[in-house]
Amino acid sequence: MDLKIRDVDAGAMQVLKEVASKQNVSRNELLKRHLEDLAQFQGIKSAEKDLDLTLRSVGDALEITYKRLHQLEKQSMKMYLLLATVLDIDPEETDDYLENMFNVNVKEMN
């Protein structure tokens, strides 16, 4: 595809000519490379923004999940103590019973 640029400053054209000469390419090739690099860079920036947004969403979801699990753990401990109290069982005995009956190490879970 062709692209025409009008009214470019003479000083800028001289700089482009010198840079192109040093790189042993035409001004057209030099400008083409710069424009393609710019377009690619913009695409990368856009992809980074999308990734950043996704990671932020995942982080928020993990934080919510952590808070809910923490609440569930508190509620479980309350239910555990309530059950031990109602059944008039020592919580230490309950731990031993669970470990023996279900092969669960309750102390490791805490």
PyRosetta script that sets phi, psi and omega in degrees:
from pyrosetta import init, pose_from_sequence

init()
pose = pose_from_sequence("MDLKIRDVDAGAMQVLKEVASKQNVSRNELLKRHLEDLAQFQGIKSAEKDLDLTLRSVGDALEITYKRLHQLEKQSMKMYLLLATVLDIDPEETDDYLENMFNVNVKEMN")
pose.set_psi(1, 141.6)
pose.set_omega(1, -179.0)
pose.set_phi(2, -93.8)
pose.set_psi(2, 150.4)
pose.set_omega(2, 178.9)
pose.set_phi(3, -140.8)
pose.set_psi(3, 129.5)
pose.set_omega(3, 178.4)
pose.set_phi(4, -116.3)
pose.set_psi(4, 135.2)
pose.set_omega(4, 179.1)
pose.set_phi(5, -120.9)
pose.set_psi(5, 127.4)
pose.set_omega(5, -178.6)
pose.set_phi(6, -109.0)
pose.set_psi(6, 160.2)
pose.set_omega(6, 172.8)
pose.set_phi(7, 58.9)
pose.set_psi(7, 40.7)
pose.set_omega(7, 176.0)
pose.set_phi(8, -80.4)
pose.set_psi(8, 136.2)
pose.set_omega(8, -179.5)
pose.set_phi(9, -57.8)
pose.set_psi(9, 139.8)
pose.set_omega(9, -178.4)
pose.set_phi(10, -61.3)
pose.set_psi(10, -38.2)
pose.set_omega(10, 178.5)
pose.set_phi(11, -63.6)
pose.set_psi(11, -41.2)
pose.set_omega(11, 178.7)
pose.set_phi(12, -65.2)
pose.set_psi(12, -39.2)
pose.set_omega(12, 179.4)
pose.set_phi(13, -64.5)
pose.set_psi(13, -37.6)
pose.set_omega(13, 178.9)
pose.set_phi(14, -65.0)
pose.set_psi(14, -43.7)
pose.set_omega(14, 178.7)
pose.set_phi(15, -61.9)
pose.set_psi(15, -44.4)
pose.set_omega(15, 178.4)
pose.set_phi(16, -60.4)
pose.set_psi(16, -41.0)
pose.set_omega(16, 179.6)
pose.set_phi(17, -63.1)
pose.set_psi(17, -44.4)
pose.set_omega(17, 180.0)
pose.set_phi(18, -65.5)
pose.set_psi(18, -45.2)
pose.set_omega(18, 179.8)
pose.set_phi(19, -63.6)
pose.set_psi(19, -44.1)
pose.set_omega(19, 179.2)
pose.set_phi(20, -62.0)
pose.set_psi(20, -40.7)
pose.set_omega(20, 179.6)
pose.set_phi(21, -63.5)
pose.set_psi(21, -43.4)
pose.set_omega(21, 179.2)
pose.set_phi(22, -63.1)
pose.set_psi(22, -34.8)
pose.set_omega(22, -179.4)
pose.set_phi(23, -88.2)
pose.set_psi(23, -1.2)
pose.set_omega(23, 178.4)
pose.set_phi(24, 59.6)
pose.set_psi(24, 41.9)
pose.set_omega(24, 175.8)
pose.set_phi(25, -134.1)
pose.set_psi(25, 167.0)
pose.set_omega(25, 177.1)
pose.set_phi(26, -77.7)
pose.set_psi(26, 161.4)
pose.set_omega(26, 175.0)
pose.set_phi(27, -59.2)
pose.set_psi(27, -38.9)
pose.set_omega(27, 179.2)
pose.set_phi(28, -59.4)
pose.set_psi(28, -46.9)
pose.set_omega(28, 179.5)
pose.set_phi(29, -64.9)
pose.set_psi(29, -41.0)
pose.set_omega(29, 178.5)
pose.set_phi(30, -60.6)
pose.set_psi(30, -49.1)
pose.set_omega(30, 179.6)
pose.set_phi(31, -64.8)
pose.set_psi(31, -38.9)
pose.set_omega(31, 178.4)
pose.set_phi(32, -60.0)
pose.set_psi(32, -45.7)
pose.set_omega(32, 179.1)
pose.set_phi(33, -61.9)
pose.set_psi(33, -44.6)
pose.set_omega(33, -179.3)
pose.set_phi(34, -62.9)
pose.set_psi(34, -43.0)
pose.set_omega(34, 179.6)
pose.set_phi(35, -65.1)
pose.set_psi(35, -41.9)
pose.set_omega(35, 178.8)
pose.set_phi(36, -66.1)
pose.set_psi(36, -39.7)
pose.set_omega(36, 176.6)
pose.set_phi(37, -62.7)
pose.set_psi(37, -42.4)
pose.set_omega(37, 179.2)
pose.set_phi(38, -61.6)
pose.set_psi(38, -44.4)
pose.set_omega(38, 179.6)
pose.set_phi(39, -64.1)
pose.set_psi(39, -40.8)
pose.set_omega(39, 179.0)
pose.set_phi(40, -66.2)
pose.set_psi(40, -41.7)
pose.set_omega(40, 179.1)
pose.set_phi(41, -60.9)
pose.set_psi(41, -42.7)
pose.set_omega(41, 178.5)
pose.set_phi(42, -62.9)
pose.set_psi(42, -38.6)
pose.set_omega(42, 177.6)
pose.set_phi(43, -64.5)
pose.set_psi(43, -39.7)
pose.set_omega(43, 178.6)
pose.set_phi(44, -66.7)
pose.set_psi(44, -42.5)
pose.set_omega(44, 178.3)
pose.set_phi(45, -60.7)
pose.set_psi(45, -40.8)
pose.set_omega(45, 178.8)
pose.set_phi(46, -64.4)
pose.set_psi(46, -43.5)
pose.set_omega(46, 178.7)
pose.set_phi(47, -64.2)
pose.set_psi(47, -38.1)
pose.set_omega(47, 177.8)
pose.set_phi(48, -64.3)
pose.set_psi(48, -40.3)
pose.set_omega(48, 178.0)
pose.set_phi(49, -63.1)
pose.set_psi(49, -42.8)
pose.set_omega(49, 178.3)
pose.set_phi(50, -62.6)
pose.set_psi(50, -43.5)
pose.set_omega(50, 179.0)
pose.set_phi(51, -63.8)
pose.set_psi(51, -43.0)
pose.set_omega(51, 179.6)
pose.set_phi(52, -61.3)
pose.set_psi(52, -43.0)
pose.set_omega(52, 178.2)
pose.set_phi(53, -63.1)
pose.set_psi(53, -43.3)
pose.set_omega(53, 179.0)
pose.set_phi(54, -63.2)
pose.set_psi(54, -45.1)
pose.set_omega(54, 179.7)
pose.set_phi(55, -63.8)
pose.set_psi(55, -37.6)
pose.set_omega(55, 176.8)
pose.set_phi(56, -63.2)
pose.set_psi(56, -41.3)
pose.set_omega(56, 178.5)
pose.set_phi(57, -64.0)
pose.set_psi(57, -42.6)
pose.set_omega(57, 178.4)
pose.set_phi(58, -63.6)
pose.set_psi(58, -42.8)
pose.set_omega(58, 178.0)
pose.set_phi(59, -60.9)
pose.set_psi(59, -42.7)
pose.set_omega(59, 178.1)
pose.set_phi(60, -62.8)
pose.set_psi(60, -42.8)
pose.set_omega(60, 179.7)
pose.set_phi(61, -64.1)
pose.set_psi(61, -40.2)
pose.set_omega(61, 178.0)
pose.set_phi(62, -65.3)
pose.set_psi(62, -38.5)
pose.set_omega(62, 178.5)
pose.set_phi(63, -64.9)
pose.set_psi(63, -42.6)
pose.set_omega(63, 178.0)
pose.set_phi(64, -62.8)
pose.set_psi(64, -43.8)
pose.set_omega(64, 179.6)
pose.set_phi(65, -62.5)
pose.set_psi(65, -42.5)
pose.set_omega(65, 178.3)
pose.set_phi(66, -60.0)
pose.set_psi(66, -46.0)
pose.set_omega(66, -179.6)
pose.set_phi(67, -62.0)
pose.set_psi(67, -41.8)
pose.set_omega(67, 179.4)
pose.set_phi(68, -65.7)
pose.set_psi(68, -42.1)
pose.set_omega(68, 178.0)
pose.set_phi(69, -63.4)
pose.set_psi(69, -39.2)
pose.set_omega(69, 178.1)
pose.set_phi(70, -62.6)
pose.set_psi(70, -42.9)
pose.set_omega(70, 177.6)
pose.set_phi(71, -63.5)
pose.set_psi(71, -43.2)
pose.set_omega(71, 178.5)
pose.set_phi(72, -61.6)
pose.set_psi(72, -38.8)
pose.set_omega(72, 178.8)
pose.set_phi(73, -63.8)
pose.set_psi(73, -43.8)
pose.set_omega(73, 177.5)
pose.set_phi(74, -60.9)
pose.set_psi(74, -45.8)
pose.set_omega(74, -179.4)
pose.set_phi(75, -63.7)
pose.set_psi(75, -39.1)
pose.set_omega(75, 178.7)
pose.set_phi(76, -63.0)
pose.set_psi(76, -42.4)
pose.set_omega(76, 178.6)
pose.set_phi(77, -64.1)
pose.set_psi(77, -39.6)
pose.set_omega(77, 177.6)
pose.set_phi(78, -63.5)
pose.set_psi(78, -44.6)
pose.set_omega(78, 179.4)
pose.set_phi(79, -63.7)
pose.set_psi(79, -39.1)
pose.set_omega(79, 179.1)
pose.set_phi(80, -61.4)
pose.set_psi(80, -48.1)
pose.set_omega(80, 179.9)
pose.set_phi(81, -68.0)
pose.set_psi(81, -38.3)
pose.set_omega(81, 177.6)
pose.set_phi(82, -62.5)
pose.set_psi(82, -45.7)
pose.set_omega(82, 179.6)
pose.set_phi(83, -62.5)
pose.set_psi(83, -43.2)
pose.set_omega(83, 178.8)
pose.set_phi(84, -62.9)
pose.set_psi(84, -38.9)
pose.set_omega(84, 179.6)
pose.set_phi(85, -67.8)
pose.set_psi(85, -47.0)
pose.set_omega(85, -178.2)
pose.set_phi(86, -63.7)
pose.set_psi(86, -39.7)
pose.set_omega(86, -179.3)
pose.set_phi(87, -84.5)
pose.set_psi(87, -1.4)
pose.set_omega(87, -179.2)
pose.set_phi(88, 54.3)
pose.set_psi(88, 49.9)
pose.set_omega(88, 179.4)
pose.set_phi(89, -117.4)
pose.set_psi(89, 139.4)
pose.set_omega(89, 175.4)
pose.set_phi(90, -70.5)
pose.set_psi(90, 128.1)
pose.set_omega(90, -179.7)
pose.set_phi(91, -55.3)
pose.set_psi(91, -32.1)
pose.set_omega(91, 177.1)
pose.set_phi(92, -63.4)
pose.set_psi(92, -41.3)
pose.set_omega(92, 178.3)
pose.set_phi(93, -64.5)
pose.set_psi(93, -37.3)
pose.set_omega(93, 179.2)
pose.set_phi(94, -63.9)
pose.set_psi(94, -41.6)
pose.set_omega(94, 176.7)
pose.set_phi(95, -58.5)
pose.set_psi(95, -47.1)
pose.set_omega(95, 179.7)
pose.set_phi(96, -62.0)
pose.set_psi(96, -40.9)
pose.set_omega(96, -179.5)
pose.set_phi(97, -62.5)
pose.set_psi(97, -46.9)
pose.set_omega(97, 179.4)
pose.set_phi(98, -62.6)
pose.set_psi(98, -41.1)
pose.set_omega(98, 179.3)
pose.set_phi(99, -62.8)
pose.set_psi(99, -43.3)
pose.set_omega(99, -178.8)
pose.set_phi(100, -73.0)
pose.set_psi(100, -41.7)
pose.set_omega(100, -174.1)
pose.set_phi(101, -75.3)
pose.set_psi(101, -43.1)
pose.set_omega(101, -172.5)
pose.set_phi(102, -115.8)
pose.set_psi(102, 6.6)
pose.set_omega(102, -178.3)
pose.set_phi(103, 56.7)
pose.set_psi(103, 40.5)
pose.set_omega(103, -179.4)
pose.set_phi(104, -110.5)
pose.set_psi(104, 127.4)
pose.set_omega(104, 177.0)
pose.set_phi(105, -93.6)
pose.set_psi(105, 95.7)
pose.set_omega(105, -175.7)
pose.set_phi(106, -64.3)
pose.set_psi(106, -34.6)
pose.set_omega(106, -178.4)
pose.set_phi(107, -66.5)
pose.set_psi(107, -34.8)
pose.set_omega(107, 176.8)
pose.set_phi(108, -66.7)
pose.set_psi(108, -31.9)
pose.set_omega(108, -177.5)
pose.set_phi(109, -69.8)
pose.set_psi(109, -28.5)
pose.set_omega(109, -178.7)
pose.set_phi(110, -86.9)
pose.dump_pdb("model.pdb")
